[in-house]
Amino acid sequence: METIRNVIVAILVIAVLAIALFVRQGSRNPLCRPALFLGQPGNRPQEIVEKIIAEVGGLPQVDSDLARIDDPRVVVAVDEWEIRSAVVQNREDFAATLRDERAAVSYAIDLDVAWEDGASGIVQWTSWRYGMVSCPVALFRGSGPLGQVRIVRMTPAPPEPTETPAAE
């Protein structure tokens, strides 16, 4: 009986320490990169970018709100892309996040992108999701909007020839 009591006390002490660490990390480390993404599926950076490219049909080559792209010519199909960095943070201070059932986190994902038209560049995608962050753990309870794209750096596509070169 004494052994069972000791095991229960040990489990409780470990649980209290884990909760204390979670709360302390949430208030001390507001920017989290990289993070362990838990909860609602589809909120890992790789999954988010794949979904956006599939839904939009590529990525814009100008700063855009992905939910309000009026001109489909703005979106260019993507040959390849790679995540350069991903940062997630609470939108409010951590104490408020703990009390708020609709707490949200902000995302910023930087991508190296090569478009099918030959252009390449660095694109930053930003948005938010429902959840909370206590680095290195990001817990999600739901998804958010498609978000915005900002062109950080762009190398233009090769220019189209305007005339046929003369034969020599």
N, C-alpha and C positions, 0 to 999 in steps of 0.2 A: 504494500500500500504506500509505503514511503517513497518507493521508486516512481510510482505513477505520479505522485504529488510533485516530485522533483522534475519530472519530465514536463508536466503541465506548467510549472513555474518557468522552466527554461524556455518553453515555447512562447509564453506570454512576454518574457523579457526580450526575446528575439523579435517578436511582433512589434512591441513598443519601440525598440531601437530602429527597426525598418521604417516604421511610420515617421519617427522623428527625423531620420535621414531623408526621407522623401520630402517632408515639409521644409527642412533646412535647405536642401538642394534647390527646391522650387523658388525660395526667396533669395538665395545667393547667386544663382546661375541663370539669369534671365534668357540669354541666348544659348540655344542648345544645338550643337553640331559636333559630331553626328549624334543622332538619337535612335533609341530603340522604340519603334512604332508599334503600339498595341491598341487593341480595341477594334472599332469599326474598320472592316477591310476597305482597301482602295485608297488609303491615306498615306502610303509610303511614296516618297518622291518619284521613284521609277514608275509606279502605277499611275500617279497623277499625270505625269508627262505623257505616258502612252495613251491615256484616256483623252487628254486634250487634243493631241495630234490626230487621233482617230475621229473625234467628234467634229473638230474644226476642219479637218482635211489637210492639215499642215500647220505652219506657223506664219503669222504675219511678219513682214519685213519692216514694219513701222510700228511705233508705239500704239497699242490698241487695247481696248476693253474687249475681251473675247466674247462676252455676252452680247455686244452691240456692234459687231462687224457688219456694216451695211453693204460694203462693196466686196464681193467674193474675190475680186482680183487682188485684194490686199494679202490674202492667204496664199502662200506658195508651198507646194508639197516639199516634204523634208526627205533628203537622202539618208542622212544619219545625224544622230545627236548623242550627246553624252553629258551627264550631270557633272558640272564643275564643282558646285558646292550646294548644300541645302541647309538652311537655318530655320528653326522653328522656335517661337517664343510665345508666352502668354500675352494676351492683349491688355490685360489688367495686371495689377500687382497680385502676387501669389495668394495673399490672404483673401482678397476679393474673389479670386478664381475658385478658391475652396468653397465659398459661400454661394456662388452663382451656379445654378443648375444649367444655365445657357452660356456658360463660359466658352470663350473661343481662343484659338491660337492663330498667330500670323505665320505665314510661310513666305520664304524667299528662296527660290531655286534658280541658280545660274546654270545656263546650258551653253555648251559649245554646239553650234548648229551648222550643218551644211545643207543648203537647199538644192533642189533639183535644177534650178536655173544657173547654178555655178557660184552663187553668192555664199558667203560664210560669215559667221560672226558669233558674238556672245549675246545671249538673250536672257533677261531676268524675268521670271514669272513670279507674281505675288498674288496672294489671296489669303483666305482664312478658312478654318474648319472648327467645328464644335469640339471642345476637349480641353485638356490642360497639359502643361509640361512641367515636369520636375526632372531636369536633366540627370541622367541620360534617358529618362523614360518619357515618352509622349503618349498620352492616353486619349483616344478619340471616341466621341459619341455620335458623330455625324459628319456629313460632308458640307461643303460650302459652295460658293459661286465658282464659275470658271476662272475668274480672276483677270488680271491685267498683264500685258507683255510690254516690256520696255527694252528697246534695242540699246545695248551698252556699247557695242562696237560692231561695225559692219564692213566687210570687204566686198565691194560690188562684184557683180557677175562680169565676165568678159564682155566688152562692148560688141554689139551686133555690127557686122560690116555694113556700111552705108552704100558702098559701090563695089562692083566686081573689079579686082585688080587686073590691070592690063597684062595680056600674055606677052612674054618676052621672046 
